[in-house]
Amino acid sequence: MTPETQLGPVGQTISAKLRQSLSPAALEVIDESHQHIGHSGARPDGESHFRIRITAEAFRGKSRVEQHRMVNAALAEELRERVHALVIEAWVPAAKP
């Protein structure tokens, strides 16, 4: 079972939107909501706090701020309506020799 099959509907939507918009070479979406129970923005049904680990060619030549803006743009609806916190770890694929 892959981590994405363990995600709820919000996490699955995040994964699908990032795959569609950025065509990542690698993507990991981690629901960390259980670590924030009782904190501001936590929802009783979870799926409010996520960590994204993404490697995409689309990030090449972009600053870290630009990379994060690209992810935030792809997930604008989720960030506006459902997701309280998003940690983004973004990389560019290693150059091939």
QUIKANOR-V169071 format. One record per backbone hydrogen bond with DSSP energy under -1.0 kcal/mol. NH is the residue of the N-H (numbers start at 0). CO is the residue of the C=O. Records with the same first field share a line. If there is no record, write none. Layout:
# QUIKANOR-V169071
NH=CO / CO
This chain:
# QUIKANOR-V169071
5=2
6=3
11=7
12=8
13=9
14=10
15=11
16=12
17=13
18=14
19=15
20=16
21=17
22=18
24=54
25=54
27=52
29=50
31=48
34=31
35=32
38=35
41=38
45=42
49=84
50=29
51=86
52=27
53=88
54=25
55=90
58=55
59=56
61=58
66=62
67=63
68=64
69=65
70=66
71=67
72=68
73=69
74=70
75=72
78=74
79=75
80=76
81=77
82=77
83=47
84=47
86=49
88=51
90=53
